[in-house]
């Protein structure tokens, strides 16, 4: 069964690195039928940034990668930028907790400027500690997390959250924090979602499901909004982790084959959900490539 005509195929969360496959991975994504990527920034050096200038360079590296993906692979890449949550831990070891927190907050502000300048579409990944950390550091991480929510609310953009798996209570807690900081829960994306909870149990939070075969089968009839992602890491030490970048287009074709009676089902994660969460629709160019 062919995919519906004019359907963009969107991986909602991945990483690409100049020291990994980079554009070659995006070309493989395109060859499988993929058209659009949400490209999240990451650290491209062994340790976390310890100056704001290093964060600016990190974001610029991601932007350069996105331009190459567009130019060489013909794939649209939307930037998602923010200091990674665990950066605070590594930076605190070098700078101390107060200085590391100050740096992290300024880096979140920088990410907000990128959104306001339309260089990025969301803040991410941001998150809270889901493993044991010293109390002072845990408090700093919570402060940074709330600041990211506040900045996203001020910028009018979504925020992509890295966290432990959420149950209904976890969704409600996350929605409460977002609301307290002025961000509608409907603009909070739970990245790397590995369990399917009904819409009524998600408190408005939007899951971005890891595109594993069994999970995709369980969520395909879920009403919008929800996304599919690979969380492809582009790490030469872990080839194909978390999922290979060609996975989402392969899952899209499988859904089309398995649900021929409902060919528009794929518009839910790839078009309707993007429009509801981000405010615009991914479109295809005249040659069928992303635009």
Backbone torsions as a table, in degrees:
resi	resn	phi	psi	omega
1	UNK	NA	121.8	178.0
2	UNK	-69.4	156.5	176.1
3	UNK	-70.5	151.2	179.3
4	UNK	-55.6	138.8	-178.9
5	UNK	-61.5	135.2	178.1
6	UNK	79.9	10.2	-177.9
7	UNK	-84.7	119.3	170.2
8	UNK	-73.5	147.2	177.4
9	UNK	-113.5	113.5	-165.5
10	UNK	-118.2	122.2	168.3
11	UNK	-93.9	115.3	-171.4
12	UNK	-78.6	-12.5	-179.0
13	UNK	-157.2	117.2	175.0
14	UNK	-153.6	169.5	175.9
15	UNK	-128.1	146.2	172.4
16	UNK	-133.2	145.6	-174.6
17	UNK	-132.0	141.7	174.7
18	UNK	-61.1	-23.9	179.8
19	UNK	-94.7	2.0	177.1
20	UNK	-110.3	-147.1	177.1
21	UNK	-70.2	-35.7	178.8
22	UNK	59.1	-126.2	-175.9
23	UNK	-60.5	-32.0	179.8
24	UNK	-60.0	-36.8	177.0
25	UNK	-66.5	-39.7	178.0
26	UNK	-65.7	-35.2	176.3
27	UNK	-65.1	-37.9	177.0
28	UNK	-66.2	-39.3	175.5
29	UNK	-59.3	-46.5	-179.7
30	UNK	-65.0	-40.5	-179.6
31	UNK	-62.5	-29.3	178.7
32	UNK	-82.0	-8.2	179.5
33	UNK	115.4	-0.3	-179.4
34	UNK	-72.4	147.2	-177.5
35	UNK	-127.7	-28.3	-174.4
36	UNK	-137.8	138.4	177.0
37	UNK	-125.9	139.8	164.6
38	UNK	-96.1	109.8	-171.7
39	UNK	-99.8	111.4	-178.5
40	UNK	-91.9	136.1	178.2
41	UNK	-65.9	161.1	176.5
42	UNK	-154.8	170.4	175.9
43	UNK	-74.5	131.0	-179.8
44	UNK	-106.4	7.8	177.9
45	UNK	-122.7	163.4	-176.0
46	UNK	-59.2	-35.6	-179.2
47	UNK	-114.4	169.1	179.8
48	UNK	-71.6	154.8	173.9
49	UNK	-58.1	145.4	177.4
50	UNK	-123.7	7.5	172.2
51	UNK	-138.5	158.2	177.7
52	UNK	-66.1	-32.4	178.0
53	UNK	-62.5	-35.9	178.0
54	UNK	-68.1	-36.0	175.3
55	UNK	-66.6	-41.0	178.6
56	UNK	-60.5	-41.3	178.3
57	UNK	-66.2	-37.7	177.3
58	UNK	-60.7	-47.7	179.8
59	UNK	-61.9	-40.3	179.5
60	UNK	-64.3	-37.3	177.2
61	UNK	-61.8	-42.1	178.1
62	UNK	-64.3	-41.0	179.3
63	UNK	-64.0	-40.5	177.8
64	UNK	-63.5	-41.2	177.0
65	UNK	-61.0	-41.8	179.6
66	UNK	-62.9	-40.4	179.2
67	UNK	-64.2	-39.4	178.4
68	UNK	-67.8	-37.6	177.4
69	UNK	-61.3	-43.6	179.4
70	UNK	-65.4	-46.3	-173.7
71	UNK	-74.3	-38.6	-174.8
72	UNK	-93.1	-44.9	-175.7
73	UNK	-93.1	-13.1	-177.4
74	UNK	69.6	23.9	-178.2
75	UNK	-108.9	132.3	175.8
76	UNK	-73.8	131.8	179.2
77	UNK	-123.2	120.7	176.0
78	UNK	-98.1	132.3	-176.8
79	UNK	-85.9	137.9	172.6
80	UNK	-125.5	117.7	-172.1
81	UNK	-130.7	144.7	174.2
82	UNK	176.7	159.2	171.3
83	UNK	-67.9	135.5	-178.1
84	UNK	-66.6	139.0	-172.9
85	UNK	-53.9	-42.7	-175.6
86	UNK	-75.3	-6.0	175.1
87	UNK	-56.3	-33.8	-179.1
88	UNK	-58.9	-35.0	-177.4
89	UNK	-68.5	-49.7	179.3
90	UNK	-66.2	-40.2	-180.0
91	UNK	-66.6	-35.6	-179.9
92	UNK	-64.0	-32.1	178.6
93	UNK	-65.6	-27.7	-179.1
94	UNK	-98.0	-35.4	-172.0
95	UNK	-108.3	-15.7	-168.6
96	UNK	89.1	156.0	-173.9
97	UNK	-63.6	-47.0	-177.7
98	UNK	-59.9	-45.3	-178.9
99	UNK	-69.1	-36.7	178.3
100	UNK	-65.1	-40.7	177.8
101	UNK	-64.5	-43.2	178.6
102	UNK	-59.0	-44.2	177.5
103	UNK	-61.0	-44.6	-177.5
104	UNK	-62.3	-42.2	179.8
105	UNK	-64.7	-40.7	179.1
106	UNK	-67.9	-33.4	177.1
107	UNK	-68.5	-36.4	174.0
108	UNK	-63.5	-42.2	177.0
109	UNK	-60.6	-39.5	177.0
110	UNK	-61.4	-44.2	177.4
111	UNK	-60.3	-39.3	176.8
112	UNK	-61.4	-38.7	177.4
113	UNK	-64.0	-38.0	177.7
114	UNK	-61.6	-38.4	177.8
115	UNK	-67.3	-46.9	-179.4
116	UNK	-62.4	-32.0	177.6
117	UNK	-83.9	3.4	177.6
118	UNK	64.6	28.2	173.8
119	UNK	-90.6	-18.6	178.8
120	UNK	-138.7	159.5	-176.2
121	UNK	-109.6	-10.9	-177.6
122	UNK	-161.5	163.0	171.6
123	UNK	-94.9	132.1	177.9
124	UNK	172.4	161.0	-8.0
125	UNK	-80.9	142.9	170.7
126	UNK	-123.7	162.6	-178.1
127	UNK	-178.0	-178.4	178.0
128	UNK	-118.2	160.0	179.7
129	UNK	-65.1	126.7	174.6
130	UNK	-117.2	28.7	172.6
131	UNK	-147.6	166.0	-174.5
132	UNK	-67.5	129.3	173.8
133	UNK	-136.2	157.9	176.6
134	UNK	-57.9	148.5	-175.4
135	UNK	-53.3	-44.4	-178.4
136	UNK	-61.4	-40.9	-179.7
137	UNK	-70.5	-39.6	177.4
138	UNK	-61.0	-40.4	177.3
139	UNK	-64.1	-40.4	178.9
140	UNK	-64.0	-41.0	179.2
141	UNK	-63.2	-40.2	178.3
142	UNK	-64.9	-40.2	177.5
143	UNK	-60.6	-45.8	-179.6
144	UNK	-63.2	-40.2	-179.1
145	UNK	-63.4	-46.0	178.6
146	UNK	-64.6	-36.2	178.9
147	UNK	-64.2	-39.6	178.2
148	UNK	-61.8	-41.7	177.0
149	UNK	-61.4	-42.5	-179.2
150	UNK	-63.8	-46.1	-179.4
151	UNK	-63.4	-41.5	177.7
152	UNK	-61.2	-41.1	177.8
153	UNK	-62.5	-41.2	179.4
154	UNK	-67.4	-34.5	-179.7
155	UNK	-83.1	-14.9	-177.6
156	UNK	70.5	35.4	-178.0
157	UNK	-124.5	162.8	174.2
158	UNK	-71.1	162.9	172.3
159	UNK	-126.1	135.8	-178.1
160	UNK	-103.6	119.5	-170.1
161	UNK	-104.2	129.9	170.2
162	UNK	-100.5	121.7	-177.8
163	UNK	-156.2	174.3	170.0
164	UNK	-63.7	163.4	176.6
165	UNK	-56.6	142.8	-177.4
166	UNK	-107.8	139.6	167.8
167	UNK	-104.5	-179.6	-178.4
168	UNK	-54.1	-38.2	177.4
169	UNK	-65.4	-37.8	178.0
170	UNK	-65.6	-40.9	176.1
171	UNK	-61.2	-43.2	-179.4
172	UNK	-64.1	-40.2	179.0
173	UNK	-64.4	-41.5	179.0
174	UNK	-66.1	-41.1	178.2
175	UNK	-63.7	-37.5	179.8
176	UNK	-63.8	-45.3	179.6
177	UNK	-61.7	-45.1	179.4
178	UNK	-58.8	-46.9	-178.8
179	UNK	-62.8	-40.6	179.3
180	UNK	-62.9	-28.0	-178.7
181	UNK	-98.4	8.4	174.0
182	UNK	87.5	16.6	179.4
183	UNK	-112.8	122.7	178.0
184	UNK	-60.5	134.7	178.8
185	UNK	-54.9	-28.2	-180.0
186	UNK	-66.5	-8.7	177.3
187	UNK	-107.9	14.1	176.0
188	UNK	-105.1	123.6	179.9
189	UNK	-107.4	123.6	173.8
190	UNK	-87.0	99.1	178.5
191	UNK	-70.8	151.1	176.7
192	UNK	61.9	43.1	176.0
193	UNK	-75.2	128.1	-174.8
194	UNK	-117.8	0.1	179.0
195	UNK	-135.4	142.7	-178.3
196	UNK	-95.5	117.3	172.7
197	UNK	-114.2	143.3	178.7
198	UNK	-58.5	156.9	-179.6
199	UNK	-52.9	-40.8	-177.1
200	UNK	-63.3	-21.1	-178.4
201	UNK	-95.6	1.9	-172.7
202	UNK	-101.7	-3.2	174.6
203	UNK	55.1	28.5	179.2
204	UNK	92.2	-16.1	-179.9
205	UNK	-67.1	142.9	-175.8
206	UNK	-103.0	119.9	178.9
207	UNK	-82.3	140.2	168.8
208	UNK	-110.3	102.7	-169.7
209	UNK	-80.0	136.4	171.5
210	UNK	-64.9	128.7	-167.8
211	UNK	-81.4	50.8	172.9
212	UNK	-79.5	146.5	-169.6
213	UNK	-54.5	-49.7	-175.9
214	UNK	-66.1	-39.5	-179.2
215	UNK	-67.5	-42.4	178.4
216	UNK	-59.4	-41.2	179.5
217	UNK	-61.0	-33.7	-177.0
218	UNK	-82.2	-21.3	-175.4
219	UNK	-104.2	-7.8	-169.5
220	UNK	-62.0	-25.7	179.2
221	UNK	-95.9	4.4	-180.0
222	UNK	-69.1	136.8	174.5
223	UNK	-67.2	157.5	179.8
224	UNK	-66.2	158.0	3.7
225	UNK	-100.6	145.5	170.0
226	UNK	-162.4	158.1	-177.6
227	UNK	-125.3	169.0	169.8
228	UNK	-118.8	143.7	-179.7
229	UNK	-147.8	161.3	173.7
230	UNK	-105.6	-23.5	-169.1
231	UNK	50.7	36.8	177.5
232	UNK	-56.9	126.9	-173.2
233	UNK	-93.8	-21.8	-178.4
234	UNK	54.7	45.9	-179.7
235	UNK	-107.7	115.3	-178.6
236	UNK	-57.3	-23.1	179.6
237	UNK	-78.2	-16.5	-178.4
238	UNK	-136.0	70.1	-175.8
239	UNK	-56.9	131.3	177.4
240	UNK	80.1	-2.4	-179.6
241	UNK	-81.7	146.8	-5.8
242	UNK	-73.7	-47.4	169.5
243	UNK	-126.3	151.1	178.7
244	UNK	-63.5	148.5	-174.2
245	UNK	-65.9	-19.8	178.3
246	UNK	-82.4	0.4	-172.4
247	UNK	-66.3	-45.9	-176.0
248	UNK	-60.8	-48.1	176.1
249	UNK	-61.0	-33.2	176.5
250	UNK	-66.2	-41.5	178.3
251	UNK	-65.4	-37.5	179.1
252	UNK	-61.1	-43.3	179.5
253	UNK	-66.1	-38.0	178.7
254	UNK	-65.2	-41.0	177.6
255	UNK	-61.4	-43.1	179.5
256	UNK	-61.8	-39.3	179.2
257	UNK	-68.3	-38.1	-173.9
258	UNK	-84.3	-17.5	-177.4
259	UNK	-129.1	58.1	-178.2
260	UNK	-63.2	-20.5	-179.8
261	UNK	-76.8	-11.8	-176.4
262	UNK	-136.6	68.5	-174.5
263	UNK	-66.7	-18.4	-179.0
264	UNK	-86.3	-1.7	-177.8
265	UNK	-55.3	-34.1	-176.5
266	UNK	-72.2	-14.9	176.3
267	UNK	-68.4	-18.9	-179.4
268	UNK	-63.0	-59.1	-178.4
269	UNK	-75.2	-26.2	-170.3
270	UNK	-98.0	-20.2	-178.2
271	UNK	-128.1	-60.9	-175.5
272	UNK	-58.8	-43.1	-176.9
273	UNK	-69.3	-39.1	176.5
274	UNK	-61.6	-43.5	-179.4
275	UNK	-63.7	-41.8	-177.5
276	UNK	-70.4	-36.2	-175.4
277	UNK	-89.9	-39.0	-174.7
278	UNK	-102.6	-21.8	176.1
279	UNK	94.1	7.2	177.2
280	UNK	-148.8	164.4	-176.6
281	UNK	-109.1	130.8	172.7
282	UNK	-67.3	133.6	-176.5
283	UNK	-118.8	160.3	174.7
284	UNK	-102.1	141.0	174.6
285	UNK	-73.0	176.9	-175.5
286	UNK	-63.5	-26.5	-179.8
287	UNK	-94.0	7.7	178.5
288	UNK	89.5	2.5	178.2
289	UNK	-91.6	166.9	-179.9
290	UNK	-68.6	149.9	176.9
291	UNK	-147.7	NA	NA
